[in-house]
Amino acid sequence: MSIEDNTRPIEPEIVTDFAGRMSYGSYLALDELLGAQHPLSVP
């Protein structure tokens, strides 16, 4: 650990790359979120 720049190494158990596991849209559950919208007006 370095006191000068206030950082420490990342532990090996920490997952930092989710590219093969999920997209940002799936993380946010965009399909569910956008499907829950109920517009008050008709376009």
C-alpha positions as CSV (number, residue, x, y, z in Angstrom):
1,M,0.0,0.0,0.0
2,S,1.3,3.4,-0.9
3,I,0.4,6.2,1.5
4,E,1.6,8.9,-0.9
5,D,-1.1,8.2,-3.6
6,N,-3.7,6.6,-1.2
7,T,-4.1,3.4,-3.3
8,R,-3.7,-0.3,-2.6
9,P,-3.6,-3.3,-4.9
10,I,-6.9,-4.9,-5.9
11,E,-7.5,-8.3,-4.2
12,P,-7.5,-11.2,-6.6
13,E,-11.1,-12.1,-5.7
14,I,-12.4,-8.8,-7.1
15,V,-14.0,-9.1,-10.5
16,T,-13.2,-6.1,-12.7
17,D,-14.1,-7.3,-16.2
18,F,-17.8,-8.1,-16.8
19,A,-17.6,-8.0,-20.7
20,G,-18.2,-11.7,-21.0
21,R,-20.9,-11.8,-18.3
22,M,-23.3,-8.9,-18.9
23,S,-23.8,-5.7,-20.8
24,Y,-24.4,-2.4,-19.1
25,G,-28.0,-2.5,-20.4
26,S,-28.6,-5.8,-18.8
27,Y,-27.0,-4.6,-15.6
28,L,-29.5,-1.8,-15.5
29,A,-32.4,-4.1,-16.6
30,L,-33.3,-1.7,-19.4
31,D,-35.9,-4.0,-21.0
32,E,-37.8,-4.2,-17.7
33,L,-37.3,-0.5,-16.9
34,L,-38.5,0.7,-20.3
35,G,-41.4,-1.8,-20.4
36,A,-42.7,-0.4,-17.1
37,Q,-43.4,3.0,-18.6
38,H,-47.0,4.2,-18.9
39,P,-47.2,7.3,-21.0
40,L,-49.9,9.8,-20.1
41,S,-50.2,11.2,-23.6
42,V,-50.6,9.7,-27.0
43,P,-47.8,10.6,-29.4
